[in-house]
């Protein structure tokens, strides 16, 4: 266990607890928010919380999470045995959307190749 920094062990714990706390908020964020990763600074003063949102606008979820950061940090302080609970900074993780966009481009390219292959035998027969 000494191979891992303390901040590397605290990140997943914060991620799990934030997922549990989200439904308990007075005004939970719109849509389905999923916390993908939490990266904690080595001095434990700040934590970047990477999230995705489904079924709502990213800006609305971002604003809500930013608004609730203090409440979530307070809930973390009740659960975790830390002298200082990291300040939470929420960052939208666009890798899922980017992956879907790339998948669409790949499918479009494969379809155009398929169409080109279907047309090329006719062209070669004419020669």
C-alpha positions as CSV (number, residue, x, y, z in Angstrom):
1,X,0.0,0.0,0.0
2,X,3.0,2.3,0.4
3,X,3.3,2.4,-3.4
4,X,0.3,4.7,-3.6
5,X,0.1,8.3,-2.5
6,X,-2.5,9.2,0.1
7,X,-4.2,11.4,-2.5
8,X,-4.5,8.5,-4.9
9,X,-6.4,6.5,-2.2
10,X,-8.7,9.4,-1.2
11,X,-9.9,10.2,-4.7
12,X,-11.9,7.0,-5.2
13,X,-13.4,7.3,-1.7
14,X,-14.5,10.9,-2.5
15,X,-16.0,9.7,-5.8
16,X,-18.0,6.9,-4.1
17,X,-19.3,9.3,-1.3
18,X,-20.3,12.0,-3.8
19,X,-22.3,9.5,-5.7
20,X,-24.1,8.6,-2.5
21,X,-24.7,12.2,-1.5
22,X,-26.0,13.5,-4.8
23,X,-29.6,12.2,-4.3
24,X,-29.7,13.7,-0.8
25,X,-29.2,17.2,-2.0
26,X,-32.2,19.6,-1.7
27,X,-31.8,20.4,-5.3
28,X,-30.0,17.6,-7.1
29,X,-28.5,18.4,-10.5
30,X,-30.7,17.9,-13.6
31,X,-30.4,14.7,-15.6
32,X,-28.2,11.8,-14.6
33,X,-24.9,12.9,-13.3
34,X,-22.1,10.3,-13.0
35,X,-18.8,10.9,-11.4
36,X,-16.0,9.4,-13.5
37,X,-12.9,10.2,-11.6
38,X,-11.7,12.4,-8.7
39,X,-8.1,13.7,-8.7
40,X,-6.9,15.0,-5.4
41,X,-3.9,17.4,-5.1
42,X,-1.0,15.9,-3.2
43,X,-1.5,18.4,-0.4
44,X,-5.2,17.4,-0.2
45,X,-6.4,21.0,-0.6
46,X,-8.2,20.6,-3.9
47,X,-10.0,17.9,-5.8
48,X,-11.0,17.9,-9.5
49,X,-14.2,15.9,-9.9
50,X,-14.8,14.7,-13.4
51,X,-18.4,14.0,-14.3
52,X,-20.7,13.2,-17.2
53,X,-24.3,14.2,-17.5
54,X,-27.1,12.5,-19.5
55,X,-30.6,13.9,-20.1
56,X,-29.8,17.6,-19.3
57,X,-27.6,20.5,-20.5
58,X,-24.0,20.4,-19.3
59,X,-24.2,24.1,-18.3
60,X,-27.2,23.5,-16.0
61,X,-25.6,20.5,-14.3
62,X,-22.3,22.5,-13.9
63,X,-24.0,25.4,-12.3
64,X,-25.9,23.1,-10.0
65,X,-22.8,21.2,-8.9
66,X,-20.9,24.5,-8.4
67,X,-23.8,25.8,-6.3
68,X,-23.9,22.5,-4.2
69,X,-20.1,22.2,-3.8
70,X,-20.2,23.6,-0.2
71,X,-22.9,21.2,0.8
72,X,-21.2,18.2,-0.7
73,X,-17.9,19.2,1.0
74,X,-19.7,19.5,4.3
75,X,-21.2,16.0,3.8
76,X,-17.7,14.7,3.0
77,X,-16.3,16.2,6.2
78,X,-18.9,14.3,8.2
79,X,-17.9,11.0,6.6
80,X,-14.2,11.2,6.0
81,X,-11.5,11.3,8.7
82,X,-9.5,14.1,7.2
83,X,-8.1,17.2,8.8
84,X,-8.9,19.2,5.7
85,X,-11.5,18.2,3.2
86,X,-10.5,19.2,-0.3
87,X,-12.2,22.0,-2.1
88,X,-14.3,20.5,-4.9
89,X,-13.9,21.7,-8.5
90,X,-16.3,20.1,-11.0
91,X,-15.1,19.5,-14.5
92,X,-17.3,18.1,-17.3
93,X,-15.7,15.0,-18.8
94,X,-16.5,15.1,-22.6
95,X,-14.7,11.8,-23.5
96,X,-18.1,10.0,-23.7
97,X,-19.5,12.5,-26.2
98,X,-16.2,12.6,-28.1
99,X,-16.2,8.8,-28.3
100,X,-19.8,8.8,-29.7
101,X,-18.9,11.5,-32.2
102,X,-15.8,9.5,-33.4
103,X,-17.9,6.3,-33.6
104,X,-20.4,8.2,-35.8
105,X,-17.6,9.3,-38.1
106,X,-16.2,5.8,-38.3
107,X,-19.6,4.4,-39.2
108,X,-20.1,7.1,-41.8
109,X,-16.6,6.3,-43.3
110,X,-17.3,2.5,-43.4
111,X,-20.7,3.1,-45.0
112,X,-19.2,5.4,-47.7
113,X,-16.5,2.7,-48.3
114,X,-19.2,0.1,-48.7
115,X,-21.1,2.3,-51.1
116,X,-17.9,2.9,-53.1
117,X,-17.1,-0.9,-53.2
118,X,-20.6,-1.6,-54.5
119,X,-20.2,1.0,-57.3
120,X,-16.7,0.0,-58.4
121,X,-17.4,-3.5,-59.8
122,X,-19.8,-1.8,-62.3
123,X,-17.1,0.7,-63.4
124,X,-14.5,-2.1,-63.9
125,X,-16.9,-4.2,-66.0
126,X,-17.4,-1.2,-68.4
127,X,-13.7,-1.0,-69.1
